[in-house]
Amino acid sequence: MPKKVKRRLSLTLTRVYVEALDRLVDEGIYLEHQAALRAALRLLFRVHRIEPFYSELIENVDIFRE
């Protein structure tokens, strides 16, 4: 199996975004900022139906349930 190629991307965020990420980590929802950002990207890709993050099988799944 081929090794996954990774690229490092840099992101500059305003304070409101950093504070929101801090809150998600502080409340234990995510272990680290990176995990929260990856989850957010997966949701974004699903909304825009980008494979492999989107599947018709999950089209009607409520991803925002509490």
C-alpha positions as CSV (number, residue, x, y, z in Angstrom):
1,M,0.0,0.0,0.0
2,P,1.5,3.4,-0.9
3,K,2.4,5.8,1.8
4,K,0.1,8.7,2.3
5,V,1.6,12.0,1.2
6,K,1.1,14.8,3.7
7,R,1.5,18.6,3.3
8,R,1.8,21.1,6.0
9,L,-0.5,24.1,5.6
10,S,-0.3,27.3,7.5
11,L,-3.4,29.1,8.7
12,T,-3.8,32.5,10.3
13,L,-7.0,32.9,12.3
14,T,-8.6,35.9,14.0
15,R,-9.0,35.8,17.8
16,V,-12.7,34.8,17.7
17,Y,-11.8,31.6,15.8
18,V,-8.9,30.8,18.1
19,E,-11.0,31.3,21.2
20,A,-13.7,29.1,19.8
21,L,-11.1,26.3,19.0
22,D,-9.7,26.8,22.5
23,R,-13.2,26.3,24.0
24,L,-13.7,23.1,22.0
25,V,-10.4,21.7,23.4
26,D,-10.9,23.0,26.9
27,E,-14.3,21.4,27.1
28,G,-12.8,18.1,26.0
29,I,-14.8,17.9,22.8
30,Y,-11.5,17.6,20.9
31,L,-8.1,16.6,22.2
32,E,-6.3,19.3,20.2
33,H,-6.9,22.1,17.7
34,Q,-5.8,20.0,14.8
35,A,-8.5,17.4,15.5
36,A,-11.2,20.1,15.6
37,L,-10.0,21.6,12.3
38,R,-9.9,18.2,10.6
39,A,-13.4,17.5,11.7
40,A,-14.5,20.9,10.4
41,L,-12.9,20.2,7.1
42,R,-14.7,16.8,6.8
43,L,-18.0,18.6,7.4
44,L,-17.2,21.2,4.8
45,F,-16.3,18.5,2.2
46,R,-19.5,16.6,3.0
47,V,-21.6,19.7,2.4
48,H,-19.9,20.3,-0.9
49,R,-20.2,16.5,-1.8
50,I,-16.5,16.0,-2.2
51,E,-15.4,12.3,-2.1
52,P,-14.3,10.4,-0.1
53,F,-16.0,12.5,2.6
54,Y,-19.4,12.5,1.0
55,S,-21.5,9.4,0.4
56,E,-25.2,9.2,-0.6
57,L,-25.5,6.8,2.3
58,I,-24.9,9.6,4.8
59,E,-26.7,12.3,2.8
60,N,-29.6,12.4,5.3
61,V,-27.6,11.9,8.5
62,D,-28.0,14.8,10.9
63,I,-24.4,15.8,11.5
64,F,-25.4,18.6,13.9
65,R,-27.3,16.6,16.5
66,E,-26.5,17.2,20.1
